[in-house]
Amino acid sequence: MRLRKEKGMTQLDLALSIGLKSVGLISVAELYHNKKHFNLEHLYKIAKILEIDLCDFIKDWEEIEAGFPPSRE
């Protein structure tokens, strides 16, 4: 969610960019609601759209799991 917002994209913008017709998956996956998540294909497409490295998703998740805020170096 942070990476999407930093790029100024709405959930709808992102959904349409990766070939979805609504924000449903984006919304629940960003919140991990009902254990819904992005698959590897989604993450690849999102990384390409946001112009970030695929590893950035993992870095953010590791920091969340550790209880630390993302670094701003």
C-alpha positions in Angstrom: 0.0 0.0 0.0 2.8 2.4 0.9 4.6 1.8 -2.4 1.4 2.3 -4.4 0.6 5.5 -2.5 4.1 6.9 -2.9 3.6 6.6 -6.7 0.3 8.4 -6.5 -1.8 5.5 -7.7 -5.2 4.6 -6.4 -6.3 1.0 -5.9 -8.4 1.4 -9.1 -5.4 2.6 -11.1 -3.4 -0.3 -10.0 -6.1 -2.9 -10.5 -6.7 -1.7 -14.1 -3.0 -1.6 -14.8 -2.5 -5.2 -13.9 -5.6 -6.4 -15.8 -8.2 -6.6 -13.1 -11.7 -5.1 -13.5 -12.2 -3.9 -10.0 -10.4 -3.0 -6.8 -11.6 -6.1 -4.9 -8.4 -8.1 -4.9 -6.2 -5.0 -4.4 -8.2 -3.9 -1.4 -8.3 -7.2 0.4 -4.7 -8.2 -0.5 -3.3 -4.9 0.8 -4.9 -5.6 4.1 -4.5 -9.4 4.1 -8.2 -9.6 4.8 -9.5 -13.2 5.0 -5.9 -14.3 4.2 -6.2 -13.0 0.6 -2.9 -12.1 -0.9 -1.2 -11.3 -4.2 0.3 -14.2 -6.1 3.7 -14.1 -7.8 2.2 -12.9 -11.1 0.4 -10.1 -9.4 3.6 -9.0 -7.6 5.6 -9.1 -10.8 3.0 -6.9 -12.6 2.7 -4.5 -9.7 6.5 -4.2 -9.4 6.7 -3.4 -13.1 3.9 -0.8 -12.9 5.3 0.9 -9.8 8.9 0.7 -11.3 10.3 -1.0 -8.3 12.3 -4.2 -7.6 10.3 -7.2 -6.8 12.5 -7.6 -3.7 11.0 -4.4 -2.3 7.9 -6.3 -1.3 9.9 -8.8 0.7 11.9 -6.0 2.4 8.7 -4.3 3.5 7.2 -7.5 4.8 10.3 -8.5 6.8 10.3 -5.0 8.4 6.6 -5.4 9.3 7.1 -8.8 10.7 10.0 -7.5 12.8 7.9 -4.6 14.1 10.2 -1.9 12.6 9.1 0.9 10.3 10.5 0.9 6.8 13.9 2.6 6.6 14.1 5.9 4.7 17.8 5.8 3.9 
